[in-house]
Amino acid sequence: MIIVSLSEKLEIEKRISITPEIVKKYTELGFEVKLEKNYGSHLGYSQNEFKDNGAKFEDDEKKLLEEANIIIQMGLLDDNKTKMLKSDQIYVGVLNPYDNQNKLKELAQKKINLFSLDLLPRITRAQSMDVLSSQANLAGYKAVVESFSTFEKAIPMMMTAAGTVPAAKVLVVGAGVAGLQAIATAKRMGAIVFATDVRMASKEQVESLGGKFLTVDGAENLETEGGYAKEASEDFKKKQEELLAETLKKIDIVICTALIPGKKAPLIIKENMINEMKSGSIIYDLAASQGGNSAYTEVDKIIEKNRIKIMGDKNILNKLPISSSNLYAKNVFNFVSNLYDKKSKKININLEDEIIVKTKVS
């Protein structure tokens, strides 16, 4: 069984899907790992590091793809490369089926077995494969670091002979994995942290990290069975808007993390709210690539309104490519291991396995 991974387009994606450490794990299971020449070199990995763990390198992309039993990528390859794929191959990645519906349908019709890890069920057995959580964790951390580095005041409270510097006040919008890590990071750096979320189950988690949970009067628990946020009612949105408008007047830094799978990000911070914020405040919008939670958000730009900066990267994990690659590679290895029958040394697409059924794109 041959596992293949090609380099991504570096201007879009710096993460890699297989690290030298993970090559060793695949080879120990009995797989042969073949990679494109110079794979991972932009992250400082040498070909020898991969080779020492059992990987082989190939210059010819077409040959690589034709030989592959399993192809592992961050997302979909471009159209020219996907045309080289053949029936019965297995393709694993974060395939974003909501946006790539037509492309995936074409590939499925060619009888290519597609597995999209952004569809993993939120069950205990799938935690070690949970790509969205591992990547969101790093994104939440990095969003705080990026916004704090742009903020022109100190973050923690400081008492000096010349007077006291007050602690910065941070609001985290959305208390999922990214939001909770943002809360924890901001608290560790000395900020006073507030958070809001449509899921009432988040209140206990926020408070356990030292944050103050902002509760909308008469709030209902807007959480799906899979643990994701679902769209709020108009009444809830109005009450949330009023609460946010008042809170934002005293906030220095806002971290936006609210996303609904398969839909445009909800617009939570409106223009009128930004107009009432303190001069010098920062908004970091992790939902920028899906339209943004804040007014004025533009991907990969810093927009300034009344000395308030609104920031948002298309892919913030390109700023942490080594850490995010390490976690992603481990997630994918655990997923492939679940597909692999060690006795027969073959792939077993067991359609009675919830993990396999939920992630298979057909």
C-alpha positions as CSV (number, residue, x, y, z in Angstrom):
1,M,0.0,0.0,0.0
2,I,1.5,3.3,-1.1
3,I,0.7,6.6,0.6
4,V,1.5,9.8,-1.4
5,S,1.5,13.5,-0.6
6,L,2.3,16.4,-2.9
7,S,3.4,19.9,-2.0
8,E,0.6,22.4,-1.6
9,K,0.6,25.8,-3.4
10,L,2.8,27.7,-0.9
11,E,1.2,31.1,-1.6
12,I,-2.0,29.6,-0.3
13,E,-1.1,26.8,2.1
14,K,2.2,26.3,4.0
15,R,1.1,23.3,6.1
16,I,2.1,19.8,5.1
17,S,0.2,16.6,5.6
18,I,3.1,14.2,6.4
19,T,6.0,15.0,8.7
20,P,9.2,12.9,9.1
21,E,7.9,11.6,12.5
22,I,4.7,10.4,10.9
23,V,6.5,8.7,8.0
24,K,8.0,6.4,10.5
25,K,4.6,5.5,11.9
26,Y,3.2,4.7,8.5
27,T,6.1,2.5,7.6
28,E,5.8,0.7,10.9
29,L,2.2,-0.2,9.9
30,G,3.5,-1.5,6.6
31,F,2.8,1.4,4.2
32,E,5.2,2.7,1.7
33,V,5.4,6.6,1.8
34,K,6.3,8.4,-1.4
35,L,6.6,12.2,-1.5
36,E,7.2,14.9,-4.1
37,K,10.8,16.2,-4.3
38,N,11.6,18.9,-1.8
39,Y,8.4,18.2,0.1
40,G,8.4,20.1,3.4
41,S,11.7,21.9,2.6
42,H,10.0,25.3,3.2
43,L,9.5,24.3,6.8
44,G,13.2,23.4,7.3
45,Y,12.8,19.7,6.8
46,S,15.5,18.1,4.7
47,Q,14.9,15.1,2.4
48,N,17.2,13.1,4.6
49,E,14.9,13.5,7.6
50,F,12.1,12.0,5.6
51,K,14.3,9.3,4.0
52,D,15.8,8.3,7.4
53,N,12.3,7.4,8.5
54,G,11.5,5.4,5.4
55,A,10.1,7.9,2.8
56,K,11.0,7.8,-0.9
57,F,11.0,10.8,-3.2
58,E,9.8,11.2,-6.8
59,D,10.1,14.1,-9.3
60,D,7.2,13.0,-11.5
61,E,3.8,14.1,-10.1
62,K,1.9,12.1,-12.6
63,K,3.8,8.9,-11.7
64,L,3.3,9.6,-8.0
65,L,-0.5,10.0,-8.3
66,E,-0.8,7.0,-10.6
67,E,1.0,4.7,-8.1
68,A,-0.8,5.9,-5.0
69,N,-3.3,3.8,-3.1
70,I,-3.9,6.7,-0.6
71,I,-3.4,10.4,-1.3
72,I,-3.1,12.7,1.7
73,Q,-3.4,16.5,1.3
74,M,-4.5,19.6,3.2
75,G,-7.3,20.2,0.7
76,L,-8.2,19.4,-2.9
77,L,-5.5,19.4,-5.5
78,D,-5.9,21.6,-8.5
79,D,-8.0,20.5,-11.5
80,N,-5.0,19.3,-13.6
81,K,-3.9,17.0,-10.8
82,T,-7.3,15.7,-9.8
83,K,-7.7,14.6,-13.5
84,M,-4.8,12.2,-12.9
85,L,-6.7,10.4,-10.0
86,K,-8.1,7.0,-10.7
87,S,-10.9,4.7,-9.4
88,D,-10.5,2.9,-6.0
89,Q,-7.9,5.4,-4.8
90,I,-8.4,6.9,-1.3
91,Y,-8.1,10.7,-1.0
92,V,-8.0,12.2,2.6
93,G,-8.0,15.9,3.5
94,V,-10.1,18.8,4.6
95,L,-12.2,18.9,1.4
96,N,-14.7,21.6,2.4
97,P,-17.6,19.8,0.8
98,Y,-20.0,22.8,1.2
99,D,-17.9,24.9,-1.2
100,N,-16.5,22.1,-3.4
101,Q,-19.7,20.2,-3.9
102,N,-19.5,19.9,-7.7
103,K,-15.8,19.0,-7.8
104,L,-16.3,16.3,-5.2
105,K,-19.3,14.9,-7.0
106,E,-17.2,14.5,-10.2
107,L,-14.4,12.7,-8.3
108,A,-16.9,10.4,-6.5
109,Q,-18.4,9.5,-9.9
110,K,-14.9,8.3,-10.9
111,K,-15.2,5.9,-7.9
112,I,-12.5,7.7,-5.9
113,N,-13.0,7.2,-2.2
114,L,-13.1,10.7,-0.7
115,F,-12.8,11.4,3.0
116,S,-13.2,14.9,4.3
117,L,-12.0,15.3,7.9
118,D,-14.0,18.5,8.5
119,L,-17.0,16.1,8.6
120,L,-15.7,14.0,11.5
121,P,-18.4,13.2,14.1
122,R,-17.8,14.7,17.5
123,I,-17.5,11.4,19.4
124,T,-14.9,10.2,21.9
125,R,-13.3,7.7,19.5
126,A,-12.7,10.4,16.9
127,Q,-11.0,12.9,19.1
128,S,-7.5,11.9,18.1
129,M,-8.5,12.5,14.4
130,D,-10.3,15.9,15.1
131,V,-8.6,18.2,12.6
132,L,-10.9,21.1,13.2
133,S,-10.2,21.1,16.9
134,S,-6.4,20.8,16.7
135,Q,-6.2,23.6,14.1
136,A,-8.7,25.8,15.8
137,N,-6.8,25.5,19.0
138,L,-3.7,27.0,17.4
139,A,-5.8,29.6,15.5
140,G,-7.3,30.9,18.8
141,Y,-3.9,31.2,20.3
142,K,-2.3,32.9,17.3
143,A,-5.2,35.4,17.0
144,V,-4.5,36.6,20.5
145,V,-0.8,36.9,19.9
146,E,-1.4,38.8,16.6
147,S,-3.8,41.3,18.1
148,F,-1.7,41.8,21.2
149,S,1.3,42.6,19.1
150,T,-0.7,45.3,17.2
151,F,-2.3,46.8,20.3
152,E,-0.4,49.9,21.4
153,K,-0.8,49.5,25.1
154,A,0.4,47.0,27.7
155,I,-1.8,43.9,28.3
156,P,-1.4,43.1,32.0
157,M,-2.0,45.5,34.9
158,M,1.3,47.1,36.0
159,M,1.8,49.1,39.2
160,T,4.7,51.5,39.0
161,A,6.0,54.5,40.9
162,A,4.6,56.7,38.1
163,G,1.1,55.2,38.4
164,T,-0.9,52.1,37.5
165,V,-1.3,50.7,34.0
166,P,-4.7,49.0,33.8
167,A,-5.1,45.5,32.4
168,A,-6.5,45.3,28.8
169,K,-10.1,44.1,28.5
170,V,-10.6,41.4,25.9
171,L,-13.9,40.1,24.5
172,V,-14.0,36.7,22.8
173,V,-17.0,36.2,20.5
174,G,-17.7,32.5,20.1
175,A,-16.5,30.0,22.8
176,G,-15.8,27.0,20.7
177,V,-12.3,25.4,20.5
178,A,-10.7,28.5,19.1
179,G,-12.5,30.8,21.4
180,L,-11.6,28.8,24.5
181,Q,-7.9,28.8,23.6
182,A,-8.1,32.6,22.9
183,I,-9.6,33.0,26.4
184,A,-6.9,30.9,28.0
185,T,-4.1,32.7,26.1
186,A,-5.4,36.2,26.9
187,K,-5.8,35.3,30.6
188,R,-2.2,33.9,30.8
189,M,-1.0,37.2,29.4
190,G,-2.8,39.2,32.0
191,A,-5.9,40.5,30.3
192,I,-9.4,40.7,31.8
193,V,-11.5,38.4,29.6
194,F,-15.2,38.4,28.7
195,A,-16.8,35.9,26.3
196,T,-20.2,35.3,24.6
197,D,-21.6,32.3,22.8
198,V,-25.1,31.1,21.7
199,R,-24.4,27.7,23.4
200,M,-25.2,27.9,27.1
201,A,-23.0,24.9,27.7
202,S,-20.0,27.2,27.0
203,K,-20.7,29.2,30.2
204,E,-19.1,26.7,32.5
205,Q,-16.1,26.3,30.2
206,V,-15.5,30.0,29.9
207,E,-15.7,30.5,33.6
208,S,-13.3,27.6,34.3
209,L,-10.7,29.5,32.3
210,G,-11.2,32.7,34.3
211,G,-13.4,34.5,31.8
212,K,-16.7,36.2,32.4
213,F,-19.6,34.8,30.3
214,L,-22.0,37.4,29.0
215,T,-25.5,36.0,29.1
216,V,-28.4,37.2,27.0
217,D,-31.6,37.4,29.0
218,G,-33.9,34.5,28.1
219,A,-31.2,32.8,26.1
220,E,-31.9,29.3,24.8
221,N,-29.2,26.7,24.1
222,L,-28.5,27.0,20.3
223,E,-26.3,23.9,19.9
224,T,-26.5,21.1,17.4
225,E,-26.3,17.4,18.3
226,G,-22.7,17.5,16.9
227,G,-21.7,20.3,19.3
228,Y,-21.6,23.1,16.8
229,A,-23.4,26.4,17.0
230,K,-26.6,26.8,15.0
231,E,-28.2,30.0,13.7
232,A,-29.9,32.2,16.3
233,S,-33.4,33.5,16.2
234,E,-34.0,37.2,15.3
235,D,-35.1,37.9,18.9
236,F,-31.9,36.4,20.3
237,K,-29.8,38.3,17.8
238,K,-31.5,41.6,18.8
239,K,-30.8,41.0,22.5
240,Q,-27.2,39.9,21.8
241,E,-26.7,43.0,19.8
242,E,-27.8,45.2,22.6
243,L,-25.6,43.5,25.1
244,L,-22.6,43.6,22.8
245,A,-23.1,47.3,22.0
246,E,-22.8,48.2,25.6
247,T,-20.0,45.8,26.4
248,L,-17.8,46.9,23.4
249,K,-17.7,50.5,24.7
250,K,-15.3,49.3,27.4
251,I,-13.4,46.6,25.5
252,D,-9.8,47.0,24.1
253,I,-9.5,43.9,22.0
254,V,-12.1,41.6,20.3
255,I,-11.4,38.1,19.1
256,C,-14.1,36.9,16.7
257,T,-14.4,33.1,16.3
258,A,-18.1,32.4,15.5
259,L,-18.7,30.1,12.5
260,I,-21.6,28.0,11.3
261,P,-20.4,25.0,9.2
262,G,-21.4,25.4,5.5
263,K,-22.7,28.9,5.9
264,K,-21.5,32.5,5.7
265,A,-20.1,33.7,9.1
266,P,-22.8,35.6,11.1
267,L,-22.2,39.3,11.2
268,I,-22.1,40.0,14.9
269,I,-20.2,43.3,15.4
270,K,-22.0,46.0,13.4
271,E,-20.7,49.4,12.1
272,N,-22.6,51.3,14.8
273,M,-20.9,49.2,17.6
274,I,-17.5,49.8,16.1
275,N,-18.2,53.6,16.0
276,E,-18.7,53.5,19.8
277,M,-15.5,51.5,20.6
278,K,-12.5,53.1,22.3
279,S,-9.8,54.7,20.0
280,G,-6.9,52.3,19.6
281,S,-9.0,49.1,20.0
282,I,-8.3,46.0,17.9
283,I,-10.7,43.5,16.3
284,Y,-9.2,40.2,15.1
285,D,-11.7,38.3,13.0
286,L,-10.9,34.6,12.7
287,A,-14.1,34.2,10.5
288,A,-12.6,36.6,7.8
289,S,-12.4,33.9,5.2
290,Q,-16.1,33.1,5.5
291,G,-17.3,36.7,5.4
292,G,-16.3,37.8,8.9
293,N,-18.1,38.3,12.2
294,S,-17.3,42.1,12.1
295,A,-18.2,44.9,9.8
296,Y,-15.3,46.1,7.6
297,T,-13.4,42.8,7.8
298,E,-11.3,42.2,4.7
299,V,-9.1,39.1,4.2
300,D,-5.4,39.7,4.8
301,K,-5.8,43.4,5.4
302,I,-5.8,45.7,8.4
303,I,-8.7,48.1,8.0
304,E,-8.7,51.2,10.2
305,K,-11.9,53.0,11.2
306,N,-11.7,55.9,13.8
307,R,-8.3,54.5,15.0
308,I,-9.9,51.0,15.5
309,K,-8.1,48.3,13.6
310,I,-10.0,45.3,12.1
311,M,-7.7,42.4,11.1
312,G,-8.3,39.0,9.6
313,D,-6.1,36.4,7.8
314,K,-7.3,34.0,5.1
315,N,-5.3,31.3,6.7
316,I,-3.8,32.3,10.1
317,L,-2.2,28.8,10.4
318,N,0.3,29.8,7.7
319,K,1.9,31.8,10.5
320,L,2.2,28.6,12.6
321,P,2.9,26.0,9.8
322,I,5.2,23.7,11.7
323,S,3.0,23.3,14.8
324,S,-0.2,23.0,12.7
325,S,1.5,20.5,10.3
326,N,2.6,18.3,13.2
327,L,-0.9,18.2,14.6
328,Y,-2.6,17.7,11.3
329,A,-0.3,14.9,10.3
330,K,-1.0,13.1,13.6
331,N,-4.8,13.5,13.1
332,V,-4.6,12.1,9.6
333,F,-2.4,9.2,10.6
334,N,-5.0,8.2,13.3
335,F,-7.7,8.4,10.7
336,V,-5.8,6.2,8.2
337,S,-5.0,3.8,11.0
338,N,-8.7,3.4,11.6
339,L,-9.2,2.5,7.9
340,Y,-6.4,0.0,8.0
341,D,-6.9,-3.7,8.9
342,K,-3.7,-4.8,10.5
343,K,-4.5,-8.5,10.0
344,S,-5.1,-8.5,6.3
345,K,-2.8,-5.5,5.8
346,K,-5.5,-3.9,3.6
347,I,-7.8,-0.9,3.8
348,N,-11.2,-1.7,5.1
349,I,-13.9,0.9,4.3
350,N,-16.3,-0.3,7.0
351,L,-19.6,1.4,6.4
352,E,-20.8,0.4,9.9
353,D,-18.1,2.6,11.4
354,E,-19.6,6.0,12.2
355,I,-16.3,7.8,11.6
356,I,-16.0,6.3,8.1
357,V,-19.6,6.8,7.2
358,K,-19.7,10.5,8.3
359,T,-16.5,11.5,6.6
360,K,-17.0,9.7,3.3
361,V,-18.1,12.0,0.5
362,S,-20.2,10.1,-2.0
